[in-house]
């Protein structure tokens, strides 16, 4: 008689082996997902850390006394003398952030006035006036020379177009760097390009671009 010898194996061993492999695969996939999430969180944290903040560029000085007379040299600057003088004397268009109040005192980086006024919708003009020296600066990437010398190249509808603080040298401008003339329906229209948040630092030499975050 021939006796067949079979390998003795506990009942369910094959199932348990496969189950362990399945669990191992799930665990491995979970670790991979966790690693990806960690990379995303780290990238977001680095992006947030690299975005300039008002508190990163503090100003500890203060300005007291009457401001210097604005030095309006060119014809396009002198064209807006009245609105600029009224801003410094009466506070018209001198908006203090974040309160939103208009007051006749510096509202940016201790000794600067940012004076704003409308020019239609959606159009905004702004002049940056140094209360110590009277020097007048146009907004960054302005459309000058000409009547639009002080026009802010606003990345409408991004709000607010200009953001700043009295105790910080940082200016956040939600603007467009340039525009392109295109023909549409038999007429010339201008298409804004390189728009988004631009981060500037002000000093005695003027505005310096630190970084930008373009959206369109």
Secondary structure as UniProt FT lines:
FT   TURN            11..12
FT   HELIX           13..50
FT   HELIX           54..57
FT   HELIX           75..78
FT   TURN            79..80
FT   HELIX           81..90
FT   TURN            92..93
FT   STRAND          95..96
FT   TURN            97..100
FT   STRAND          101..102
FT   TURN            109..111
FT   STRAND          112..118
FT   TURN            121..122
FT   STRAND          124..130
FT   TURN            131..133
FT   STRAND          136..138
FT   TURN            140..141
FT   TURN            147..150
FT   TURN            156..157
FT   STRAND          162..163
FT   TURN            166..167
FT   STRAND          170..184
FT   TURN            185..186
FT   STRAND          187..203
FT   TURN            204..205
FT   STRAND          206..214
//
